[in-house]
């Protein structure tokens, strides 16, 4: 049976269970969109406003579901606009396949209009880049892309398809089954004996969990393991939803903005079991705001360390550990949960000490201005269902939800480890499209929002009724913190003259609210829930409330005190 390349591609995507395709339409892949619409109308096609938005939506889908998010973009500049989303997927270990329409084969290598060598461009930030030059090889490439994105440490794959390949005919047979990604095995008995021997010798052990690819079963297993043994658990940066925060074993999060008291306790540990996440600079911040790779000594931490990952790539990269183990996360969690237990009372006492640190951390602190952000977070946690999905972008504003909004269910947080501003709005739209029955709330700063605000039109068009909670303090807050710390408070470009966000929301067709005082938030949020369309709440935040741990005045006072001490010295 003869099929166009576009039809072959559509059939392969459908075979592998694609539910949603995000894109900004381009002439290079129009026939592919048409093939999806005519042959597989059950696959939703979401037309975004910017390729960055399309790529970030695909990344968020992959992070949320564990299945590759699919995005189509046209050749340059469509592909270059999508780079940010691909980089997010790479650093966040999210399965994703970006399909790039390329110029026709006959004009490749001639610097044709909008042509580029995408294999070279995307290579450093992907698991694999392939260009399909023969329609007969489309099934092969799609199967490989799917398996690669899902095997080992998950991540992005880019497939480049020349326009004429999508239009060419082929009689290649369709694949007879979906792709089968490879998975690492379970820990060996000898490895388990070594882990439990180190645990038995430890006085102050710590379990660290993170990364992608957590199933409900693995979560239950690791929570059971920690509870039975009385082990404290911390989650890595922006992976707070892996563990139910109500459990006595959960003691906090490492990464940017972590609780200093928790970091002090981690330095006391003598055994660390690190599961499913890289020992990156973000997850090893030990001092200051961005002092990565300082929580543990390099190359040999003073603690005994077991590091478990799905493949070998991130093992012993910076920190040389006592046991570097390549193992499947589900299998490892099950092995730990079912191993005969010999809990030690002192471990439970140590866990209780760290838990007390977390509970003290959650006690509301004074917040400058007329909006009590800890109070808002507390009200939201009580009002929202447990399965509500919360997204955040990048900025100091995110520390308020990070500190005061606990998570109870898996897959209820979407935030970029990569540090990508403009992430939270596309992520929220993607989450709502994938799970229309769940409440989705987007925490976003004024600077962050303006990097992807056009996607509010996408939310309106497709009925993705998210609620955007926008912190408007007129600043690029994180960079202002750096200016206060490093430039003696001299501000260079961090003050923002913002649009009227309420009018902007209404112009897009969304419901809009403006909140200036704490008591206005709850009724405004209720009106947003009842609006039946996307909604935005603009919170007018005092610039003093720049971070959940300190104000601008606190930063300046600290800097001035340091200067006085240096002058005296």
C-alpha positions in Angstrom: 0.0 0.0 0.0 1.5 3.3 -1.1 1.4 6.1 1.5 2.8 9.6 1.6 5.7 10.2 4.0 3.4 12.4 6.0 0.8 9.6 6.3 3.5 7.1 7.4 4.7 9.6 10.0 1.1 10.1 11.3 0.5 6.4 11.4 3.7 5.7 13.4 2.8 8.4 15.9 -0.7 7.0 16.4 0.7 3.5 16.8 2.9 4.7 19.7 0.0 6.3 21.5 0.4 10.0 20.7 -2.6 11.9 22.2 -1.6 15.5 21.6 0.6 17.3 19.1 1.8 20.9 19.9 2.9 23.1 17.0 3.1 26.4 15.3 2.1 25.6 11.7 4.7 26.0 9.0 4.8 25.3 5.3 7.5 22.6 5.7 5.1 20.1 7.6 1.6 21.2 6.6 1.0 17.8 4.9 1.9 16.1 8.2 -0.7 18.1 10.1 -3.2 17.2 7.4 -2.4 13.5 7.6 -2.9 13.6 11.4 -6.2 15.4 11.0 -7.6 13.1 8.3 -6.2 9.7 9.4 -6.1 10.1 13.2 -8.6 12.8 14.3 -8.4 11.4 17.8 -5.0 13.0 18.2 -5.5 16.6 19.3 -3.6 19.3 17.4 -2.8 22.4 19.5 -1.7 25.4 17.5 0.5 27.6 19.7 1.5 31.2 19.4 5.3 30.7 19.6 7.6 27.7 19.0 9.0 28.2 22.5 5.5 27.7 23.9 4.9 24.6 21.7 8.2 23.0 22.8 7.6 23.9 26.5 4.1 22.4 26.3 5.5 19.2 24.9 8.2 19.1 27.6 5.6 19.6 30.3 3.5 16.8 28.9 6.5 14.5 29.0 7.3 15.5 32.5 3.7 15.0 33.7 2.8 11.7 31.9 6.1 10.0 31.4 5.4 9.6 27.7 7.2 11.7 25.0 5.6 15.1 24.4 5.4 15.8 20.6 6.0 19.2 19.0 6.2 20.1 15.4 8.1 23.3 14.3 9.1 24.5 10.9 12.7 25.1 9.8 14.7 28.2 11.1 13.6 30.3 12.8 10.9 27.9 14.0 13.5 25.4 15.2 15.7 28.0 16.8 12.7 29.3 18.7 12.1 25.8 20.1 15.6 25.4 21.4 14.7 26.6 24.9 12.0 23.9 25.3 14.5 21.2 24.1 17.1 22.4 26.6 14.5 22.2 29.3 13.7 18.7 28.4 17.4 17.8 28.4 18.2 19.2 31.8 14.9 18.1 33.4 15.1 14.5 31.9 11.7 14.8 30.2 10.8 12.6 27.3 10.1 14.7 24.2 10.3 14.4 20.4 10.6 17.6 18.4 9.9 17.1 14.7 11.5 19.8 12.5 10.4 20.5 9.0 13.4 21.0 6.7 13.9 22.4 3.2 13.6 20.0 0.3 16.5 17.6 -0.2 17.4 19.1 -3.6 18.5 22.4 -2.0 20.2 21.2 1.2 23.7 22.4 1.8 23.1 25.5 -0.3 22.2 27.9 2.4 18.6 27.9 1.2 15.9 30.1 2.7 15.4 29.1 6.4 17.7 26.1 6.1 20.2 25.0 8.8 22.2 22.0 9.9 19.9 21.0 12.8 21.9 17.9 13.6 24.8 20.1 14.6 22.6 22.7 16.3 20.6 20.3 18.5 23.3 17.7 19.2 24.6 19.0 22.5 21.1 19.2 24.1 19.5 16.0 23.0 19.9 12.3 23.3 19.8 11.9 19.5 19.2 13.9 16.4 18.2 12.1 13.2 17.4 13.4 9.7 15.0 11.3 7.6 16.0 11.4 3.9 13.9 8.5 2.7 10.2 8.1 3.5 10.7 4.3 3.7 12.8 4.8 6.8 10.2 6.9 8.7 9.0 3.9 10.8 12.6 3.0 11.7 13.4 6.5 12.8 10.2 7.0 14.8 10.7 3.7 16.6 14.3 4.6 17.4 13.3 8.2 18.5 10.6 6.8 20.8 12.8 4.2 22.4 15.7 6.7 22.8 13.6 9.3 24.5 12.3 6.8 27.0 15.4 4.6 27.7 17.8 5.2 30.6 17.7 8.8 31.7 14.8 10.2 29.7 15.2 13.2 27.5 14.6 14.9 24.1 15.1 13.6 20.6 14.9 15.7 17.4 13.8 14.3 14.1 14.4 16.5 11.0 12.3 15.8 8.0 12.7 17.5 4.6 9.5 18.8 3.1 9.6 16.6 0.0 10.1 13.4 2.2 6.8 14.1 3.7 5.2 14.4 0.3 7.0 11.4 -1.3 5.3 8.1 -1.7 6.5 4.7 -0.3 5.1 1.2 0.1 7.0 0.6 3.4 4.9 -1.5 5.8 3.8 0.1 9.0 5.4 -1.0 12.2 3.5 -3.9 13.8 4.0 -2.8 17.4 4.9 0.3 19.4 8.5 1.0 20.3 9.9 -0.9 23.3 12.3 1.3 25.3 15.1 -0.5 27.1 15.2 -0.4 30.9 18.0 -1.1 33.4 17.6 -4.1 35.6 17.1 -4.4 39.4 19.9 -4.1 41.9 21.9 -7.2 42.4 21.7 -9.0 45.7 25.3 -8.1 46.4 24.5 -4.4 45.8 21.5 -4.6 48.2 23.6 -6.2 50.9 26.2 -3.4 50.5 23.5 -0.7 50.7 21.9 -2.2 53.8 25.3 -2.8 55.5 26.1 0.9 55.0 22.6 1.8 56.3 23.1 -0.3 59.4 26.5 1.3 60.2 25.1 4.9 59.7 24.0 7.1 62.6 22.6 9.9 60.5 21.4 8.5 57.1 19.5 10.5 54.5 17.4 9.4 51.5 17.4 11.8 48.5 14.9 11.2 45.7 14.4 13.2 42.4 14.4 13.0 38.7 11.7 12.0 36.3 10.1 8.6 35.7 8.4 8.1 39.1 5.4 5.8 39.0 2.8 5.5 41.7 4.1 2.1 42.6 7.7 3.2 42.9 6.5 6.2 45.1 4.6 3.9 47.4 7.6 1.5 47.7 10.1 4.2 48.5 7.7 5.9 51.0 7.2 2.4 52.6 11.0 1.8 52.8 11.6 5.2 54.4 8.7 4.8 56.9 9.7 1.3 58.0 13.3 2.3 58.5 12.6 5.7 60.0 14.7 7.4 57.3 14.4 11.1 56.5 13.7 11.9 52.8 14.5 15.1 50.9 13.4 15.7 47.3 15.6 17.4 44.8 15.0 20.8 43.2 11.4 21.2 41.9 10.6 17.5 42.4 8.7 18.2 45.7 5.7 16.1 44.6 7.5 12.8 44.6 6.9 12.4 48.3 3.6 13.1 50.3 4.6 16.0 52.5 2.2 14.8 55.3 4.5 11.8 55.9 6.7 12.1 59.0 9.7 10.9 56.8 9.5 13.9 54.5 11.9 16.7 55.7 12.3 19.1 52.8 13.9 20.0 49.5 17.4 20.7 48.4 18.3 23.1 45.7 17.9 26.9 45.1 16.2 28.5 48.1 16.5 25.5 50.4 16.1 25.7 54.1 19.5 26.7 55.6 18.7 24.6 58.7 18.1 21.5 56.5 21.4 22.1 54.7 23.2 22.2 58.0 21.7 18.9 59.0 22.7 17.4 55.6 26.3 18.3 56.4 26.0 16.1 59.6 24.9 13.0 57.6 27.2 10.0 57.4 25.3 8.0 54.7 23.3 9.2 51.7 21.2 7.1 49.3 20.6 9.2 46.2 17.9 7.8 43.9 17.2 8.8 40.3 18.6 12.3 40.1 22.0 13.8 39.1 24.3 15.3 41.8 24.2 18.5 39.8 25.2 22.0 41.0 21.6 22.9 41.8 21.1 19.9 44.0 24.4 20.4 45.8 24.0 24.1 46.8 25.5 24.3 50.2 25.9 28.1 50.8 24.8 31.4 49.4 22.2 31.7 46.6 23.9 29.7 43.8 26.9 28.1 45.4 26.7 24.7 43.7 28.9 21.7 44.4 29.5 22.9 47.9 27.2 20.7 49.9 29.5 17.7 49.6 33.3 17.7 49.2 34.9 17.0 45.8 35.8 14.5 44.5 35.1 12.3 47.6 32.3 13.3 49.9 32.9 12.7 53.6 29.7 10.7 53.8 29.2 7.2 52.4 27.2 7.7 49.3 25.2 5.3 47.1 24.0 6.9 43.8 21.4 5.1 41.7 20.6 6.2 38.2 18.9 4.5 35.2 22.1 4.6 33.2 25.8 5.2 33.7 26.1 8.7 32.3 25.7 10.7 35.5 27.4 8.3 37.9 30.8 9.3 39.2 30.8 12.4 37.0 31.8 15.0 39.8 31.4 13.1 43.0 33.2 9.7 43.4 30.8 7.7 45.4 31.0 4.4 47.4 28.5 2.6 45.2 27.5 3.8 41.7 24.6 1.7 40.6 22.8 1.7 37.2 19.3 0.4 38.0 15.7 0.9 37.0 13.9 3.2 39.5 10.8 1.0 39.9 12.9 -2.1 40.4 15.2 -0.4 42.9 12.4 1.0 44.9 10.7 -2.4 45.0 14.0 -4.1 46.1 14.5 -1.6 48.9 10.9 -1.9 50.1 10.8 -5.7 50.2 14.2 -6.2 51.7 14.1 -7.6 55.2 14.0 -4.6 57.6 16.0 -4.1 60.8 15.2 -0.5 61.7 17.3 1.4 64.2 15.6 3.6 66.8 18.3 6.3 66.5 17.4 6.6 62.8 13.9 7.4 63.7 15.0 10.0 66.2 17.3 11.6 63.6 14.4 11.7 61.2 12.2 13.3 63.8 14.8 16.0 64.3 14.9 16.9 60.6 11.1 16.8 60.4 10.9 19.3 63.2 13.2 21.6 61.1 10.7 21.3 58.2 7.7 22.1 60.4 9.5 25.2 61.8 10.3 26.2 58.3 6.6 26.1 57.4 5.6 28.5 60.2 4.4 31.7 58.5 6.8 34.6 58.7 6.0 38.3 58.3 5.6 39.3 54.7 6.2 43.0 53.6 3.3 44.8 52.0 -0.5 44.4 52.0 -0.6 40.8 50.7 0.3 38.1 53.1 1.9 35.5 50.7 2.3 32.7 53.4 -1.4 33.2 54.2 -2.3 33.0 50.5 -0.4 29.8 50.1 -2.0 28.3 53.2 -5.5 29.2 51.9 -4.8 27.8 48.5 -3.5 24.5 50.0 -6.7 24.2 52.0 -8.9 25.2 49.1 -7.4 23.2 46.2 -8.0 19.4 45.8 -5.0 17.2 46.4 -4.6 16.4 42.7 -4.4 20.1 41.7 -1.5 20.7 39.4 0.7 23.7 40.3 3.2 25.1 37.8 5.9 27.7 38.3 8.5 29.4 36.2 11.8 30.9 37.3 12.3 33.7 39.8 12.5 34.6 43.4 8.7 34.7 43.6 8.7 30.9 43.3 10.2 30.6 46.7 6.9 31.5 48.3 5.1 28.4 47.0 8.3 26.4 47.4 8.3 27.1 51.1 4.6 27.3 52.0 2.7 25.2 49.5 3.0 21.4 50.3 2.3 18.6 47.8 0.4 15.5 48.6 0.1 13.7 45.3 2.6 12.6 42.6 2.6 14.7 39.4 1.2 17.8 40.9 4.2 20.1 40.3 5.7 21.3 37.0 8.7 23.6 37.2 11.9 23.9 35.2 15.1 22.6 36.7 16.8 24.2 33.7 16.0 27.8 34.9 13.8 28.6 31.9 11.8 31.8 32.3 8.5 31.7 30.5 7.9 28.1 31.3 5.0 28.1 33.7 2.2 29.3 31.5 2.8 26.9 28.6 3.3 24.1 31.2 -0.1 25.0 32.8 -1.9 24.9 29.5 -0.3 21.6 28.6 -1.3 20.1 32.0 -4.9 21.4 31.6 -5.3 20.0 28.1 -3.9 16.6 29.3 -6.1 16.6 32.4 -9.1 18.8 31.9 -10.8 17.4 35.0 -8.1 18.7 37.3 -7.5 22.3 38.7 -4.3 23.8 37.3 -2.8 26.9 38.9 0.1 28.8 37.4 2.4 30.8 39.8 4.3 33.3 37.6 6.2 36.5 38.1 5.7 39.6 36.0 8.9 39.2 34.1 8.4 35.5 33.6 4.9 35.9 32.4 5.9 38.4 29.7 8.2 35.8 28.1 5.2 33.6 27.1 2.1 35.7 27.8 0.9 35.3 24.1 0.1 31.6 25.0 -2.9 32.9 27.0 -4.6 33.1 23.6 -3.8 29.4 23.1 -5.5 28.7 26.5 -8.6 30.6 25.5 -8.8 29.0 22.1 -8.7 25.5 23.4 -10.6 26.0 26.6 -7.7 25.3 28.9 -9.3 26.9 31.9 -6.2 27.5 34.0 -5.8 30.1 36.8 -2.8 32.3 36.5 -1.6 33.8 39.8 0.7 36.6 38.8 3.1 38.3 41.2 3.6 41.9 40.0 6.4 43.6 41.9 7.8 45.5 39.0 11.1 43.7 39.1 13.2 41.0 37.6 13.5 39.9 41.2 16.2 37.2 41.1 18.6 39.4 39.2 17.8 42.3 41.6 18.9 40.0 44.4 22.2 39.4 42.6 22.6 43.2 42.1 22.1 43.8 45.8 24.6 41.1 46.7 27.3 41.7 44.0 26.9 45.3 42.8 26.3 47.1 46.1 22.7 47.6 45.1 23.2 49.3 41.8 20.3 48.3 39.6 20.9 47.9 35.8 17.8 47.0 33.9 15.9 45.1 36.5 13.1 47.6 37.0 10.0 46.8 34.9 7.4 49.1 33.4 4.6 46.6 33.0 1.4 46.6 31.0 -2.0 46.6 32.7 -2.2 42.8 33.2 -5.9 42.9 34.0 -6.7 44.6 30.7 -4.3 42.3 28.9 -6.0 39.2 30.2 -9.4 40.5 29.2 -8.1 41.4 25.7 -7.2 37.8 25.2 -10.6 36.7 26.3 -9.6 35.5 29.8 -11.2 36.4 33.1 -9.2 39.0 35.0 -8.9 40.0 38.7 -6.6 42.4 40.5 -5.7 41.9 44.2 -4.1 44.5 46.4 -4.9 43.1 49.9 -4.9 39.7 51.4 -8.6 39.6 52.1 -9.3 40.2 48.4 -7.6 37.0 47.2 -10.0 34.3 48.2 -13.1 35.8 46.6 -11.1 36.7 43.5 -9.9 33.1 43.2 -13.4 31.8 43.7 -14.6 34.0 40.8 -11.8 32.6 38.7 -12.8 29.0 39.4 -16.4 29.9 38.4 -15.5 31.8 35.3 -15.6 28.9 32.9 -12.6 30.2 31.0 -8.9 30.9 31.6 -8.4 33.4 34.4 -5.7 35.6 35.7 -5.2 37.1 39.2 -2.8 40.0 39.3 -1.3 40.3 42.8 0.2 43.7 43.5 3.3 42.7 45.5 5.5 45.1 47.5 9.0 44.9 46.0 10.3 44.4 49.6 8.7 40.9 49.5 11.3 39.8 47.0 12.0 36.4 48.6 10.4 34.2 51.2 13.5 34.4 53.4 14.4 38.1 53.3 13.3 41.5 52.0 15.2 44.0 49.9 15.9 46.0 53.1 17.3 42.8 54.7 19.7 42.4 51.8 20.9 46.0 52.0 21.3 45.9 55.8 23.4 42.7 55.5 25.5 44.2 52.8 26.1 47.4 54.8 27.0 45.4 57.9 29.5 43.5 55.9 31.0 46.7 54.5 31.3 48.2 58.0 33.0 45.0 59.3 35.5 45.1 56.4 36.3 48.8 57.1 37.0 48.0 60.7 39.3 45.1 59.7 
